[in-house]
Amino acid sequence: MSTPGIFRNVNILREINVSHGSDLIDIYQPGWLNSLDVVGNLKYSGFISSLRLTVDITSIQELSVIPSDILASDEVLTANRKATFDGNQKKSISFYMKTSDTPLLKIADVYLFNQRPYYYIDLLKYFTLSSTFDIAPDAQLSMRMSSTDTGALQGNDRILLLGTVIEESPVYDQSFIIAE
């Protein structure tokens, strides 16, 4: 028989705006079981099952997309996407991770544009090919606005980070579980 774990759901909810500048913002670190839980002094592992940005940036020019014919070759489509990316103002947000053995390392850059009224970016695809992004008990996920030619967020720019984490901590000793 496998040993059951202790589970809880945690939400990630952060608004990033002009007041954050280029500060490092901690997003998520697995929590500790507290003294009211079945077992104390254990740390959860986190399984981020959803993570997205809602991007509402108005301080730069609105995105202008170079259109492509639906029958265009892959080379033309790639060239038009590159020209759209290069030809528009953008901002950038960088994601970092560290563990108890590893210093803060950049794991992804995400570029942000002015698309009206606002738009969403699914972030899990930047971190993993799996359906969850697994975070060890000693890991921490952070982010910061990166330097681009348009600078940091300005005016009424805002980015909302919204996610869901399922946390699990193992129960090492079955005697801690009270049978009813």
Buried (B, 14 or more C-beta within 10 A) or exposed (E): EEEEEBEEEBEBEBEBBBEBEEEEBEBBBBBBBEEEBBBEEBBBBBBBBBBBBBBBBBBBEEBEEBEBEEEEEEEEEEBBEEEBEEEBBBBBBBBBBBBEEEEEEEBBEBEBBBBEEBBEBEBBEBBEEEEBBEBEBBBBBBBBBBEBEBEBBBEEBBBBBBBBBBBBBEBEEEEEEEEE
